[in-house]
Amino acid sequence: MNILRSERWAAVLLLIAAVLGLVLANMPFGSALVDALDAHLDLPWLGLDLSAGHWISDGLLAVFFFIVAVELKRELVIGELNSPSKALLPAIAALGGVIVPALIYVAFTAGTDVVDGWPIPTATDIAFALGVLAVFGRFIPTRVRVFLLALAVLDDLIAILIIAFFFTADASMAFIGLGAITIALFGAVSRMLKPRSAWILSRRPQWPIMAVLWVLAALSWYFIYQSGVHATIAGVALGFVMARRPGGRAVHGLEPVSNGVILPLFALTAAMVPIPQVAVSDLSPAFWGIVVGLPVGKIVGILLAGGIGMLFARHRTGAALTVGDLVMVGALGGIGFTVSLLMNELAFAGNPEVADEGTLAVLLGSGIAIVFAGIAVTVRSRQYRAKGALGGPGGPFSR
């Protein structure tokens, strides 16, 4: 199971799943597979009417967002974002990495009916970005990886807020209230779990508490779904309220399932779109806004904002980052993938043709970013290796 916790293998599985989905959708039997994803697996007695694809994106993906929320909470409490001085530089860089891609997208789509897709190129796939860094960046120092992690975590937080506020319509306050109650109960019950070291000495079994947590989690998801808020927000809320140590154990247990099943399954189904038989000139402006916004917008935004942030934050954080580091992190940030695919699905839910083009754009833009990032990380890794061999500052053993 440890191999499925590896950032490197998680990224490889995601890439394979996305390529496989795109290939299958464009085979002679591809239309039948796409129709199967659109087939509804509804539970009318619960008021649930979801297609197979939506059970994955609205249901299973909530587990991924739960893991993201737990890790974000950890960083805010005891990690690299636990003080304003530590969070300042990555926060400024993350903000630039959101604003510039959104502006590029708007520049391509202004005056059209697809301008609402501006959030799509603003996301970063933290698992994929860290996976590429793990594959190519053997000699990248820890401080640069920590900066990328902090930036990606903040980027995910912004993505969560965008989903909550911009993709919610006709919210039911009654169901939101019920969801808030069950989420609060989940957080309270999670604090009843004993530390692992105390399980052996405790006479009280832990499984009843875990069973209650699973029931409360399911109810929370159901109420949030019925409220009109995107159901993955339930996973985010549960991750934030769960006690830190039980949350860490939950992530350890769920991570192989998320990396090995949920994320590849989502990538497979989200990428399962037929390639449009249209001329390049006839592609939607949304396509070009995403393709350019992801790889270019992230590099420019993170480089500019990070450079400005370093002027003001260096004396507070002691961050010894260079232009090369910021370019590398910007290239990694352009790998939108999972979260961008979800944003695309939400933004163009009523426009299937544009949604298909948007999916292809996310895959192409993220693919370009992967190539840029692979080159940038390799170059920086070799530079750091050379500095380390010469005993210079910035080497892998430097502080």
PyMOL commands that set and color helices and strands:
alter all, ss='L'
color gray80, all
select helices_A, chain A and resi 2-5+7-25+30-38+44-46+52-77+84-109+115-117+120-122+126-136+142-166+173-190+196-199+207-227+232-241+244-270+280-282+285-317+323-333+337-347+352-389
alter helices_A, ss='H'
color red, helices_A
deselect
rebuild
show_as cartoon
